[in-house]
Amino acid sequence: MPQSLSAVYIHLVFSTKDRRPLLRDKPTRDALHSYLGGVSKQLDCPPVQIGGVENHVHILARFGRSIMQAEWVKELKRVSNLWLKERGRDFADFEWQGGYADFSVSQSKLPEVMDYIAGQAEHHRKIGFKTSFARCCAGTRSSGMRNTFGIEGAPTQNLPQPRCG
């Protein structure tokens, strides 16, 4: 085969340090999502859907062939951290949490994951981040349906409590 082909979709989730609700302002959050989409596209990982709430971000992207997942995440966090700090004093001490979660998504599940990401505000009015993440890692959706993300040894217990303010 003379060319390389890849159709790998990744659902990435990362949060603000200590899951502090620093992205409360919706226009800033929307601009951040747009910025992250542009950066991801520049890294040859075109975004399919980006969303989130005041303390974390979800990115669904078609993963590029020439970058490692850790490099992609590191660069997304690095440049968006700088971008947010340029937004003013409210973000002077902004940091992303060190870790992240990413999951492969089959093409047949893309619409479901896109809806999940688009509905983050409503989802988190009902279910907190810690519970949602624990269910996801354990392989059970918030709706009670099984999914394919059963992860052995995932940190579903003793997650740090978010600090407010």
N, C-alpha and C positions, 0 to 999 in steps of 0.2 A: 504494500500500500504506500503510495508516494506522499501521502499527507497524513497528518495526525488529526484525529477527531475526538472530541470529548463533549459529553452532555451530562455533567455532574452538577447537581443542584445542592446547595448547602443552605441550611437555616441556621444563622448565627444569632446568638443572644449574648449581650454583655451589658453590665450595669455601671452606674455611677459608683464611686468609692463609697463603701458602707451603705449602698443603695439609698443615698440621700436624695430627696426629691428636688433636685436642682434644675430639672427641665420642666418646671410647672408652666412656664409661659408657652402657650401653644404656637404662636408665630415663630418663636425662637426654635422650638422643637421641630416644627415643620421645616424651617430653614436648615436645621442640622440634618434632618433626614435627607433633604435634597442634596446637601453638601456631601454627605456620606455616599449617596448614590453616584455622584460625579467622581469621587475618589475611587470607589469600587470599580467603576467603568474604566477609569484610567489604568487600574491594575489588571485589566482584562478579565474582570469578574462582573459582567453587567448585572445590575440589580433587576429583580423581578418585582419585589415588593419590599418596602421599608416602612416601619412603624415603631410604635413604642409609647411609653407613658413617661411620667416625670422622673423615673429612676432607672429605666433600662431601654435598650434598643433591640429591635429585631430586624435582621436583614436576610432576605431570601435572594440568593444570587446564583447565576450560572457560573460555576467555578472555572477559572482559567487554567490552561494547561501548563503554564510556565511559572507558577507561583505556589509556594507551600502555604497551607492553611495558616500556620503560625505567623508567617510573614504578612499575609493579607490582613489578619486581625491586628497585628502590631502596627502596621501602617495606618489602618483605619483609625485606630485609637490615637496614635501619635498626632496625625494631622488634624483630627477633629478636636482634640484637646487644645491644640494651639489656636484653632479657629474659634472655639468657644471663649478662650481667654481674651481674644481680641474684641469680644462682644461687650466688654465693660467690667466694672468692679464686681458685679454679681457673680462673675465666673473667674475671678482672680485666683481662687484656690481650687478651681475645678480639677478633678481627677477621675479617670475611669478606674473601676476595680481591676485588679491584676488578672483575674481569670476570665473565662468565657465558656460558653457551651456552643458546640455546633453539631448539627445532625445532617446526614444525607437525606434527601427527599426524592422519592421516585417521581417520575414525570406524571404518573396517574394521580398523585397526591398534591400536585402543585396548587390546584384551585382551592383545596381544603386549607392548605398552609397559608395561602394568600388571604383567604377570608379570616383566618385566625389572627394574622398579623394586622389586617385592617381593622379588626374588632377589638384591639387591645384595651382601649379605654373602657368599653363596656365589660369586657372579660374581667378586668382588674377592679371594677366596682363590686363584683361578686366574689372574686377569689384573689387573695393576696399573692404576691410574687413567690414567696417561700413555698406555699402549698402548690401553686401551679408548677413550679420547677420540680418539686419533689414528685408530683404525679407524672410529669413528663419523663423524668429519669427512671421512674419505677415502671414505666410502660403503660400507664393508665392516663387517659385524657381527662381533662376537667369534667367532660361530659359523662365520664364513666366508661367510654369506649376504649378498647385496647388499641394501642398503636405500636409502632416498631422501635420505639426508643428505649426499650428495657436495657438499662445500663447497670451491670454488676459493679458494686462498690462506689456508685456515684454518691456525692456528698448531699444526700437528701435529709440527713439529720444534722442537728447542731449547726445549721446555717446561721451566720451572724444576723442579729436583728438590725433592721435599718435604723439609722439615727435620723431624727427629724431636726431640720433647721440648720 
